[in-house]
């Protein structure tokens, strides 16, 4: 098979072309809807839009041009916990479980935020085939493609998107994780509602099938949903 013009286009060029044709899949997130973020205790709020500078390693969905701040969170608390602790799984030991000390529940907060306005996010997964890409390319240890996507989408004319909606590589259960951006001088898109130590957090929303009770705590989410081991509890 011969090459086509698309084979020679950069990811940024393909994104611009798809956007001009209305073919980038959006995900709508309504104003005042809640999202979840896990972070260390001691912070005033959960509205951190990180913009790391090299040589520090940029996160999976950080801006490669080091200009735009990115807020990380999740649609469900299980996603926030998976994205925080899932990276503890040894990279060279497939099948090894994740072990967490009970002190980790005291040193981190589960933060609940609400959206300040209606948001439009790029729904990444259904866009991958249009970009001639596959899921493994955005979920592996190489962050260059995801950073390239953020750099291009965040700079589309007219600012049509407020961030990226993606599926957790550590717990792909159909819920979204979010990488929201705020450009210099722009208002943040989230507002802190609640910050609770993981040891005290309880969730009364969508519960696992067959789970008894009307709420689930963070340790139960990690053991019953994520399959982690919490030591010392």
C-alpha positions in Angstrom: 0.0 0.0 0.0 1.2 3.5 -0.8 1.4 6.4 1.6 -1.4 9.0 1.7 -1.3 12.7 2.5 -2.6 11.9 6.0 0.5 9.7 6.7 2.6 12.8 6.4 0.6 15.1 8.6 1.5 15.8 12.2 -0.9 15.0 15.0 -1.5 18.8 15.4 -2.4 19.1 11.7 -4.8 16.2 11.9 -6.5 17.7 15.0 -6.8 21.0 13.3 -8.3 19.4 10.2 -10.7 17.2 12.2 -11.9 20.2 14.2 -12.5 22.3 11.1 -14.8 19.4 9.9 -16.6 19.1 13.2 -15.2 15.6 13.7 -13.6 15.8 17.1 -15.9 14.1 19.6 -16.9 16.3 22.6 -17.9 15.3 26.1 -20.1 17.7 27.9 -19.7 18.2 31.7 -22.4 20.3 33.3 -22.0 23.2 35.6 -22.0 22.3 39.3 -21.4 18.6 38.6 -18.9 17.0 41.0 -15.5 15.5 40.3 -12.8 14.0 42.6 -9.1 14.6 43.2 -6.7 13.0 45.6 -3.8 15.1 46.9 -1.6 15.5 49.9 -3.1 17.0 53.1 -2.3 20.6 54.1 -3.4 22.5 51.0 -5.9 25.3 51.1 -8.0 24.0 48.1 -8.0 21.5 45.3 -7.8 24.0 42.4 -4.2 23.2 41.4 -3.5 23.6 37.7 0.1 22.4 37.4 2.5 23.7 34.8 5.8 21.9 35.5 8.9 23.1 33.8 11.6 20.8 32.4 13.9 19.2 33.5 11.1 18.1 35.8 9.1 15.3 34.2 5.8 16.5 32.7 2.7 14.4 33.4 0.8 12.5 30.8 -1.5 15.4 29.9 0.7 18.4 30.7 1.3 21.1 28.1 4.5 20.3 26.2 5.1 24.1 25.7 5.0 24.6 29.5 2.5 27.5 29.3 -0.9 26.1 30.2 -1.8 24.8 33.6 -3.5 21.4 33.9 -5.9 20.2 36.6 -6.2 16.4 37.1 -9.3 14.8 38.5 -11.9 12.1 37.9 -15.6 11.6 37.4 -15.7 8.9 40.2 -13.6 8.6 43.4 -12.4 5.2 42.2 -10.7 6.9 39.3 -9.1 9.5 41.5 -7.7 6.8 43.8 -6.6 4.6 40.9 -4.7 7.4 39.2 -3.0 8.3 42.5 -2.0 4.8 43.8 -2.1 2.7 40.6 1.3 4.0 39.6 2.8 2.2 42.6 2.4 -1.1 40.8 6.0 -2.4 40.0 6.7 -1.8 36.3 8.8 -5.0 36.0 6.5 -7.3 37.9 3.3 -8.0 36.0 0.5 -9.4 38.1 1.9 -7.9 41.3 -0.8 -6.3 43.5 -0.7 -2.8 45.0 -0.1 -2.6 48.7 -0.9 0.6 50.5 -0.1 1.5 54.2 -3.0 2.7 56.3 -0.9 5.9 56.9 -1.5 6.8 53.3 -5.2 7.3 54.2 -4.1 9.9 56.8 -1.7 11.8 54.6 -4.0 12.4 51.6 -7.3 14.2 51.1 -10.1 13.2 48.8 -11.2 16.5 47.3 -14.7 17.1 45.9 -14.9 19.9 43.3 -17.7 21.3 41.2 -17.5 22.8 37.8 -17.8 26.5 37.6 -19.6 26.4 34.3 -20.6 24.0 31.5 -17.5 22.4 30.1 -16.7 20.9 26.7 -13.9 18.3 26.7 -12.3 16.3 24.0 -13.5 12.7 24.4 -10.1 11.2 23.6 -10.9 7.5 23.1 -13.4 7.8 20.2 -11.0 10.2 18.5 -8.0 7.9 18.4 -8.9 6.0 15.3 -9.5 9.3 13.5 -6.0 10.3 14.4 -4.7 6.9 13.2 -3.7 6.0 16.8 -4.6 3.2 19.2 -5.3 3.0 23.0 -1.9 1.6 23.9 -0.3 4.7 22.5 -2.0 6.9 25.0 -1.8 4.6 28.0 1.8 3.5 27.9 4.9 4.9 29.6 5.6 7.3 26.7 3.8 10.6 27.3 4.8 12.4 24.2 1.7 11.7 22.1 -0.8 12.7 24.9 1.2 15.9 25.5 1.2 16.6 21.8 -2.6 16.2 21.7 -3.0 18.6 24.6 -0.7 21.1 23.0 -2.8 21.1 19.8 -6.3 20.9 21.3 -5.7 23.6 23.9 -4.6 26.0 21.1 -7.4 25.4 18.6 -8.9 28.7 17.4 -11.8 29.9 19.5 -10.8 27.7 22.4 -13.6 25.1 21.8 -12.4 22.7 24.4 -11.8 23.1 28.2 -9.7 19.9 28.6 -9.4 16.2 27.8 -11.7 13.3 29.0 -9.8 10.1 29.1 -10.1 6.6 30.7 -7.8 5.7 33.5 -5.1 3.3 32.5 -5.1 1.9 36.0 -8.8 1.3 36.3 -10.6 1.5 32.9 -14.2 1.1 34.1 -15.9 3.5 31.7 -15.8 6.5 33.9 -13.8 9.4 32.7 -10.7 11.1 34.2 -10.2 14.7 33.4 -7.3 16.9 32.4 -8.7 20.5 32.5 -6.7 23.5 31.4 -6.5 27.1 32.3 -4.5 29.5 30.3 -2.6 32.3 31.9 -5.0 35.0 33.1 -8.1 32.8 32.7 -10.5 31.9 35.5 -10.2 28.4 36.9 -12.9 25.9 35.9 -13.3 24.1 39.2 -14.3 25.2 42.7 -13.5 23.2 45.9 -16.5 21.9 47.7 -15.0 19.6 50.3 -11.6 18.2 51.4 -11.6 15.1 53.6 -8.8 12.8 54.7 -9.1 9.4 52.9 -9.5 7.8 56.3 -12.7 9.8 56.8 -14.1 10.0 53.3 -17.5 8.3 52.4 -19.1 8.2 49.0 -22.9 7.9 48.6 -23.1 8.0 44.8 -22.8 5.1 42.4 -22.0 2.0 44.5 -20.7 -1.4 43.3 -23.3 -4.0 42.4 -24.1 -6.1 45.4 -22.4 -3.8 47.8 -24.4 -3.6 51.1 -25.0 -0.3 52.7 -25.8 3.2 51.4 -22.2 4.5 51.3 -18.7 3.3 50.7 -15.5 4.6 52.2 -12.1 5.1 50.5 -10.5 2.0 52.0 -13.5 -0.1 50.7 -13.2 1.5 47.3 -9.5 0.5 47.2 -10.1 -3.1 48.4 -13.5 -3.9 47.0 -13.4 -2.1 43.7 -9.7 -1.7 42.9 -8.4 -4.9 44.5 -5.6 -3.2 46.5 -4.3 -4.4 49.8 -4.3 -1.9 52.7 -1.7 -2.8 55.3 -2.1 -2.0 59.0 -5.9 -1.5 58.9 
